[in-house]
Amino acid sequence: MNHEKIPDPTADQAIAKADRQRRLEEKHGIRIGETIYITETTMEGEHGRKTVRKIKVKVAGLYEHHIRLLFPSGYCECYTWWAFRQMRG
């Protein structure tokens, strides 16, 4: 409610979003804006030569079913939590 006794859903929505964000950060142990390393494995050629490299990425967003990562080139990509844990090691 605001000072005129009219319901204000904006404040309630902002508080709920902040609580949801904090809960996700605690659940997965990662914060928005944190810089992390992920491992990328690629197969080259027809015989499947493996190339493994570590990439420094920034966490752009946390959601219920996926995580959004910002790569150094400015490209964002979403991964499921399962796929993210596999890449993080």
C-alpha positions in Angstrom: 0.0 0.0 0.0 1.1 3.5 -0.7 0.4 6.7 1.2 -3.0 7.0 -0.4 -4.0 3.5 0.8 -4.0 2.1 -2.8 -2.4 -1.3 -3.3 1.0 -1.0 -5.1 2.0 -4.4 -6.7 5.3 -3.0 -8.1 7.0 -3.0 -4.7 5.8 -6.5 -3.9 7.0 -7.8 -7.2 10.4 -6.2 -6.8 10.8 -7.8 -3.3 9.7 -11.2 -4.6 12.1 -11.0 -7.5 15.0 -10.1 -5.1 14.1 -13.0 -2.8 13.9 -15.4 -5.7 17.3 -14.3 -6.9 18.9 -14.6 -3.5 17.4 -18.1 -3.1 18.8 -19.3 -6.5 22.2 -17.8 -5.6 22.3 -19.7 -2.3 21.0 -23.0 -3.9 23.6 -23.1 -6.7 26.5 -21.3 -4.9 27.0 -18.8 -7.7 26.2 -15.1 -8.0 25.3 -12.8 -10.9 28.4 -10.9 -12.1 30.8 -13.6 -10.8 33.6 -14.6 -13.2 34.1 -18.3 -13.5 35.9 -20.8 -15.7 34.2 -23.5 -17.8 35.8 -26.3 -19.8 34.8 -26.6 -23.5 35.5 -29.9 -25.3 35.4 -30.0 -29.1 35.9 -32.8 -31.5 38.0 -32.1 -34.6 38.2 -34.1 -37.8 36.6 -37.4 -38.7 38.8 -39.4 -36.2 37.5 -37.3 -33.3 40.6 -35.5 -32.0 39.6 -33.9 -28.8 40.5 -30.3 -27.9 39.9 -29.1 -24.4 40.2 -25.5 -23.4 39.2 -23.4 -20.4 37.2 -20.2 -21.0 36.7 -17.4 -18.6 33.0 -16.4 -18.6 30.8 -14.1 -16.5 27.4 -15.1 -15.0 24.8 -12.9 -16.7 21.6 -14.4 -15.2 20.3 -17.1 -12.9 16.9 -18.7 -13.6 15.0 -21.6 -12.2 15.9 -24.1 -14.9 18.9 -22.5 -16.6 21.9 -20.2 -16.3 22.9 -17.4 -18.8 26.7 -16.9 -19.3 28.4 -14.0 -21.0 31.5 -15.0 -23.1 34.5 -12.7 -23.6 33.4 -11.9 -27.2 30.1 -10.5 -25.9 28.0 -13.5 -26.8 25.5 -14.8 -24.2 24.4 -18.4 -24.1 22.0 -20.3 -21.8 22.7 -23.7 -20.4 20.6 -26.0 -18.2 22.0 -26.5 -14.7 23.0 -30.1 -15.5 25.0 -29.0 -18.6 26.6 -26.2 -16.6 27.7 -28.5 -13.9 29.2 -30.8 -16.5 31.2 -27.9 -18.1 32.3 -26.5 -14.7 33.7 -29.8 -13.6 
